[in-house]
Amino acid sequence: MNQEEPINTLNELQLECKIYGELSDFPTVIMDAGYGDYSKAWKSIYPAISKINQVILYDRAGLGNSERSSNPRTSLFMVEELRELLKSRNILPPYILVGHSYGGVNMRLFNNVYPQEVAGLVLIDSTPEEYSERFLPSMPDEFKEAYKKQFTLEGDFHEFKESLDQLHLSNRITDTPTIVVSAGKKAHYSNESQALWNRMQEEILRFTTNGQFILAENSAHYIQNDEPQLVIKTIERLIKSLATSDYANRQGSNRDSSFLK
């Protein structure tokens, strides 16, 4: 199945949404790309995942084939726009949420606010909420300047910072199975910065009772392109583990989320 027509969501907003694969007994996989990026970011991995499960790719407002939104471009609004999109297509929870970079901020916030709708999280080199305070100071001045100048495609640097603050304020410990995949070969990173990045990635798992850290040693930021089989197998393993855990009969805090351990 391949549905690609835009649909109406918040304020009659037209968002591009693509559905691949057939609905199965597994939770639907939702993929959210990094800042300024859109559904093409997943071209290396979604065909394999869609062979065993339904996969949803979409373009956030103002990106790809989606219309711009009058809403502020912060994660809270992006999460609500995504939920309205899924409701309008009758794509029912719980979901497996997959987020890359800034998309990981959105997916974590989704889980914090609506944990009952999330069966699992896969975070691919996700932006930590303390990025500006802890990581950015470890980088050269040229990197810092270039980093802040990139925020022109969807929201500005202040809205990006607000999104990180929203995530920080919403943080809670959940039992959502969470896999963090960290890029171990980042361009322009010193040994110290790379070690700090990996440490901050692993620290994301302090907000779940059931987490796993994977270091993609041969990957830069786009792990799904550099090591696609690693990402595919990670998502597939989570999907199949959920099937054997009888998650559908267990909701919210009653879930036994021990299958990643």
Backbone torsions as a table, in degrees:
resi	resn	phi	psi	omega
1	MET	NA	140.5	-179.2
2	ASN	-147.5	101.9	179.6
3	GLN	-109.8	124.5	-173.3
4	GLU	-127.5	3.9	-178.4
5	GLU	-73.9	145.6	178.7
6	PRO	-69.8	156.9	-179.5
7	ILE	-129.6	167.2	178.7
8	ASN	-91.1	138.0	176.3
9	THR	-135.1	-145.3	-176.1
10	LEU	-51.0	133.0	177.1
11	ASN	55.1	35.9	179.1
12	GLU	60.3	27.8	-179.8
13	LEU	-71.1	133.3	178.2
14	GLN	-91.6	112.3	178.5
15	LEU	-115.0	137.2	175.9
16	GLU	-74.9	129.3	-179.0
17	CYS	-138.1	132.3	-179.8
18	LYS	-125.0	132.8	179.9
19	ILE	-116.0	123.3	179.9
20	TYR	-121.6	145.2	179.2
21	GLY	83.0	175.0	-177.7
22	GLU	-105.5	147.0	175.4
23	LEU	-63.1	131.3	-177.1
24	SER	-129.9	-166.1	177.1
25	ASP	-78.0	-7.0	-179.8
26	PHE	-89.2	156.6	173.8
27	PRO	-64.5	142.2	177.5
28	THR	-64.2	140.5	178.5
29	VAL	-92.8	125.8	177.3
30	ILE	-111.8	128.2	-177.6
31	MET	-115.3	130.4	-178.8
32	ASP	-123.9	124.2	-173.3
33	ALA	-82.1	176.4	-178.8
34	GLY	-77.5	179.1	-177.7
35	TYR	-56.6	130.6	178.1
36	GLY	72.2	0.8	-177.7
37	ASP	-106.1	169.0	-178.4
38	TYR	-144.9	-162.0	-166.9
39	SER	-58.5	-23.6	178.8
40	LYS	-61.2	-19.1	-178.6
41	ALA	-63.4	-16.3	-174.5
42	TRP	-106.6	10.7	-173.4
43	LYS	-63.0	-23.7	-178.3
44	SER	-79.3	-17.2	-172.7
45	ILE	-126.0	-26.7	-172.7
46	TYR	-65.3	-33.0	-179.7
47	PRO	-59.5	-40.0	-179.8
48	ALA	-68.5	-42.9	-179.6
49	ILE	-64.6	-38.6	-176.3
50	SER	-69.8	-11.0	176.7
51	LYS	-73.2	-22.0	-179.0
52	ILE	-117.8	-7.7	-172.6
53	ASN	-159.7	159.9	174.3
54	GLN	-75.7	134.0	-178.8
55	VAL	-125.1	133.7	177.4
56	ILE	-110.6	122.1	171.2
57	LEU	-112.7	138.7	177.7
58	TYR	-146.7	161.0	176.5
59	ASP	-106.5	125.3	175.8
60	ARG	-62.5	160.7	-177.0
61	ALA	-54.4	132.1	177.9
62	GLY	85.3	0.5	-178.6
63	LEU	-121.1	155.3	178.0
64	GLY	56.1	-124.3	-179.8
65	ASN	-103.3	16.3	-180.0
66	SER	-94.8	147.3	177.3
67	GLU	-71.2	158.4	173.7
68	ARG	-71.4	154.9	179.7
69	SER	-113.5	148.2	174.6
70	SER	-83.0	-8.2	177.9
71	ASN	-73.2	151.6	173.4
72	PRO	-57.8	145.9	-178.0
73	ARG	-92.8	67.8	174.1
74	THR	-119.2	163.3	-172.9
75	SER	-60.2	-37.7	-179.4
76	LEU	-58.6	-43.1	178.3
77	PHE	-70.9	-36.3	178.9
78	MET	-64.6	-39.1	177.9
79	VAL	-64.0	-44.0	-179.5
80	GLU	-66.8	-38.1	177.0
81	GLU	-63.9	-40.7	177.7
82	LEU	-64.0	-44.2	-179.8
83	ARG	-62.6	-40.6	177.5
84	GLU	-65.2	-38.0	177.2
85	LEU	-60.8	-47.7	-178.9
86	LEU	-64.8	-40.6	178.5
87	LYS	-63.0	-41.7	-176.9
88	SER	-66.4	-26.0	177.0
89	ARG	-95.0	3.4	-178.7
90	ASN	58.2	38.4	175.5
91	ILE	-94.3	104.3	-167.0
92	LEU	-89.6	147.0	174.7
93	PRO	-74.9	168.3	4.2
94	PRO	-80.2	161.5	-177.4
95	TYR	-119.5	155.9	163.1
96	ILE	-97.6	116.8	-176.2
97	LEU	-99.2	126.6	179.7
98	VAL	-118.5	120.4	-178.3
99	GLY	-128.5	135.0	176.1
100	HIS	-107.6	131.4	174.1
101	SER	55.5	-120.8	178.8
102	TYR	-62.9	-29.6	175.3
103	GLY	-60.3	-28.2	176.1
104	GLY	-67.0	-33.6	174.8
105	VAL	-60.9	-46.8	179.3
106	ASN	-61.6	-44.0	-176.8
107	MET	-69.0	-36.5	176.1
108	ARG	-66.8	-40.9	178.6
109	LEU	-64.7	-41.3	175.5
110	PHE	-54.2	-47.6	-178.8
111	ASN	-66.4	-37.9	179.4
112	ASN	-64.7	-40.3	-175.5
113	VAL	-84.2	-35.4	-176.4
114	TYR	-128.8	60.1	-175.7
115	PRO	-61.9	-27.2	-179.9
116	GLN	-69.7	-13.6	-179.1
117	GLU	-100.0	2.8	-173.9
118	VAL	-119.5	124.5	177.7
119	ALA	-92.7	-24.1	-179.1
120	GLY	-172.7	158.0	179.8
121	LEU	-126.9	135.8	169.1
122	VAL	-124.6	116.7	-175.5
123	LEU	-111.4	117.0	-173.9
124	ILE	-105.6	104.6	-177.4
125	ASP	46.4	49.3	-175.0
126	SER	-71.3	144.4	179.6
127	THR	-70.4	119.6	177.9
128	PRO	-70.9	149.7	-178.0
129	GLU	-66.7	-20.0	179.3
130	GLU	-100.7	25.0	-175.7
131	TYR	-57.0	-50.5	-175.2
132	SER	-67.1	-37.9	-175.5
133	GLU	-80.8	-36.1	-172.7
134	ARG	-106.3	-43.4	-172.9
135	PHE	-89.8	-47.6	-175.4
136	LEU	-54.2	-39.1	178.5
137	PRO	-61.9	-17.4	-179.8
138	SER	-81.7	-7.4	-175.1
139	MET	-100.9	158.3	178.3
140	PRO	-62.2	159.2	-178.3
141	ASP	-60.0	-36.7	180.0
142	GLU	-62.1	-40.2	178.7
143	PHE	-64.6	-45.4	-179.3
144	LYS	-58.4	-44.6	-178.7
145	GLU	-65.2	-45.7	179.8
146	ALA	-64.6	-37.6	-178.9
147	TYR	-61.1	-47.8	-176.5
148	LYS	-69.7	-27.5	-178.8
149	LYS	-75.5	-13.9	-175.8
150	GLN	-75.7	-14.3	-171.5
151	PHE	-83.6	73.4	179.9
152	THR	-127.5	-10.6	-171.2
153	LEU	-90.7	-36.0	176.9
154	GLU	-152.8	100.3	-176.5
155	GLY	77.5	161.2	-180.0
156	ASP	-102.6	-176.4	-176.9
157	PHE	-62.7	-34.7	179.6
158	HIS	-66.8	-38.3	176.9
159	GLU	-69.0	-36.2	175.1
160	PHE	-61.2	-47.2	177.7
161	LYS	-61.4	-38.3	178.3
162	GLU	-63.1	-37.2	177.5
163	SER	-62.6	-42.9	177.9
164	LEU	-64.1	-36.7	176.6
165	ASP	-66.4	-39.0	177.2
166	GLN	-61.0	-42.2	178.3
167	LEU	-64.2	-46.1	-179.1
168	HIS	-58.1	-45.5	-177.3
169	LEU	-69.7	-26.2	-177.1
170	SER	-89.7	-9.6	-172.6
171	ASN	-56.7	136.9	178.3
172	ARG	-153.2	157.5	176.1
173	ILE	-85.6	123.1	177.1
174	THR	-120.7	171.0	176.3
175	ASP	-98.6	17.0	179.4
176	THR	-65.9	121.8	175.2
177	PRO	-57.5	124.8	-172.6
178	THR	-132.3	128.2	175.6
179	ILE	-116.3	123.8	177.3
180	VAL	-105.2	122.7	177.6
181	VAL	-111.9	118.3	-174.4
182	SER	-109.8	135.8	178.4
183	ALA	-74.8	123.2	-175.1
184	GLY	-98.5	4.0	-177.1
185	LYS	-138.4	58.3	-175.8
186	LYS	-74.3	137.0	179.2
187	ALA	-66.5	140.5	174.3
188	HIS	69.0	11.8	179.5
189	TYR	-94.1	134.9	171.0
190	SER	-73.7	168.8	176.9
191	ASN	-58.5	-38.6	-179.7
192	GLU	-67.7	-43.6	179.7
193	SER	-66.0	-40.1	177.9
194	GLN	-62.4	-42.4	179.0
195	ALA	-64.6	-40.0	177.8
196	LEU	-64.7	-42.5	179.4
197	TRP	-59.8	-47.8	-179.4
198	ASN	-62.5	-38.9	-180.0
199	ARG	-65.7	-42.5	179.5
200	MET	-67.9	-33.4	175.1
201	GLN	-62.8	-47.9	-178.2
202	GLU	-65.1	-31.2	179.7
203	GLU	-65.2	-20.4	176.4
204	ILE	-57.0	-30.3	-176.0
205	LEU	-71.5	-5.3	177.4
206	ARG	-69.1	-10.7	-179.0
207	PHE	-99.9	12.5	174.7
208	THR	-134.0	149.2	175.2
209	THR	-85.5	-4.3	-174.1
210	ASN	-145.7	86.3	-175.0
211	GLY	-132.1	163.3	177.8
212	GLN	-143.3	139.5	178.0
213	PHE	-110.4	131.9	177.6
214	ILE	-125.9	127.1	176.7
215	LEU	-98.1	116.6	176.1
216	ALA	-86.6	90.0	-168.2
217	GLU	-65.5	-23.8	-175.8
218	ASN	-107.5	17.7	-173.9
219	SER	-116.2	142.9	164.4
220	ALA	-86.8	-157.5	-170.1
221	HIS	-60.3	-39.5	-178.3
222	TYR	-88.3	77.3	-178.2
223	ILE	-61.2	-35.3	-178.9
224	GLN	-63.5	-20.9	175.5
225	ASN	-94.6	-38.7	-176.7
226	ASP	-76.7	-38.8	178.7
227	GLU	-135.3	65.6	-174.9
228	PRO	-59.3	-37.1	-178.2
229	GLN	-65.6	-32.5	176.3
230	LEU	-62.7	-46.0	-179.3
231	VAL	-68.2	-43.1	179.5
232	ILE	-59.1	-48.7	-178.0
233	LYS	-65.8	-33.7	177.8
234	THR	-64.4	-46.9	179.7
235	ILE	-67.1	-42.4	180.0
236	GLU	-61.5	-39.9	-179.5
237	ARG	-65.3	-39.4	177.2
238	LEU	-64.7	-43.6	178.7
239	ILE	-58.2	-50.4	-175.9
240	LYS	-68.8	-32.7	177.4
241	SER	-66.9	-37.7	177.1
242	LEU	-63.9	-36.5	179.5
243	ALA	-63.7	-39.1	-177.7
244	THR	-81.9	-12.7	-178.2
245	SER	-88.7	-2.3	-179.8
246	ASP	55.8	44.2	-175.8
247	TYR	-62.5	-29.3	-174.4
248	ALA	-64.3	-23.7	-179.9
249	ASN	-91.8	1.8	-177.8
250	ARG	-129.0	123.3	-176.9
251	GLN	-116.5	150.1	172.2
252	GLY	53.6	-132.9	-174.1
253	SER	-71.0	-8.7	179.3
254	ASN	-84.4	-4.8	-179.4
255	ARG	-67.5	138.1	170.4
256	ASP	-96.2	105.5	-172.4
257	SER	-104.7	45.9	-174.2
258	SER	-93.4	1.8	-168.9
259	PHE	-76.3	-9.9	175.6
260	LEU	-89.1	-9.2	-173.2
261	LYS	-85.9	NA	NA
